[in-house]
């Protein structure tokens, strides 16, 4: 038989939905910040070898050199949801951007996107993990 408590005691409230909404927002913000940093790093990598002679070709394995600046200007980012999953994407819509990143049968890769992600990966993971610990 349950006893009725008059005047004193405590209650337990399920706040799971509230906690999940806060966590989701914090993770979304961490992914957005990480995506922006990856995009900035990819732009930096493409622009780091623009010295003399201007427009000289890059060596296999190093990021592409700046020739016209079109690739560097085209590197963008987007964030979006797929169901309950939040996604950040960095890349270019230029066909040759993929050829440079992955290489072709006639050219070795000149990666700039993967190294940009690799340089930011640990920080992104740390921020996402911290996002879950920021809730009270």
N, C-alpha and C positions, 0 to 999 in steps of 0.2 A: 504494500500500500504506500502510495506517494504522500509525502507530507507537504503541506502548503507552507511557504515561507512568507511571513508577514514582516515587512519593514527592513530586513537585512538579508544579505546573501549576495550571490553573483549570478551572472548569466553568461553563456557562451554563445557568441554570434558567428555564424559562418560568413566570412568575408572573402571567400575564395574568388568570386567573380570580380570584386573590386581589386584584389591583389593581382589577378591575371591581367586586368586592364592596365594597371600601372606598369606591370612587368613588360607587357607587350609594347607600350609606348616607349619605355626606356630602351628596350632592345631595338626598336625601330629607329630611334634617334642615334643609337650607337652604330647601327649599320649604315645609316645615312652619312654620319661623320666619316666612317671608314671608307665608304665609297668615294666621297669627295677627296679624301687624302690619296687614294689609289689613282684617281684621275689626275690629280696634280702631280703625282710622282711620275706617271706615264708621260705627261707633257714635259716634265723636267728631263726625263731620260732621252726623249727624242730631241730635245734642244741642247743637250749637253755637248754634243760634238758638232758644232757649227763653225768651228774655227777654220783657219786657212788650210788648204784652199777652200773657200766657200763652195759648197755643193759637191765636195769630194765624196765618193761612195764609202759606205761603212764597211768594216771588215766583218766576216762571218762571226756571229755570236755577240756582237756589240749592237746596241740600239741604232736605229737608222739615223744617219746624219740629216741635218736640215738642208734641203735643196730649195724648195719653194715655200716651205712652211705650211703647206696644205694639210699634210698628215697631222702635224702638231695642232693646228687649229681645229681639226675635225674630231679630236679625242674628247668625248663627252661622257656623261654618266646619266643614269636614270635609276629610280627606285620605284618599286611597285609591289603589289600583293598578288600572290597566287593562293587563293583560299585564305588560310590563316598564316601562311608563310610570307615573310617580308624578304624581298630580293633587292640587292644592289648590283648594278651591272655597269661596267666601264668598257668602252670600245670606240670604234669608228665605223662609219658606214661606207668608207672607201674600200673598194675591192682589193687594192694592193696593200692595204693595212694588214689584212689577214696573210697575204703572201709574205710580207716582211716578218710578221710574228712567227709564222710556222715554217716558212721556207717553201720551196717548190722543188720539182725534180731538177731544175737548172740553177737553183740558188739556195745556199744555206740560210737558216733562219737568222733574222736580226731582231730578237725579241725585245719588246718594250712593255707589253701589258703584263705578262707573267712575272717579270722581275719587279714591276711596280706593286703587284699584289703580294709577292713574296716579301717585299720590304716592309709591308704594313700588316701582314697576317697576324703576328703575335699581338700587336697593339689592338687590332680589331677584336680578336678573341678575348683579350683581357677586358676590354670595354663592354663586350656583350656579357661576359661573366659578372662583371661589376654591376651591370644594370640590374641583374637579379638580386644583388645584395643591397641595393639602394632603397628598397621598400621597407616600411615599418609595419 
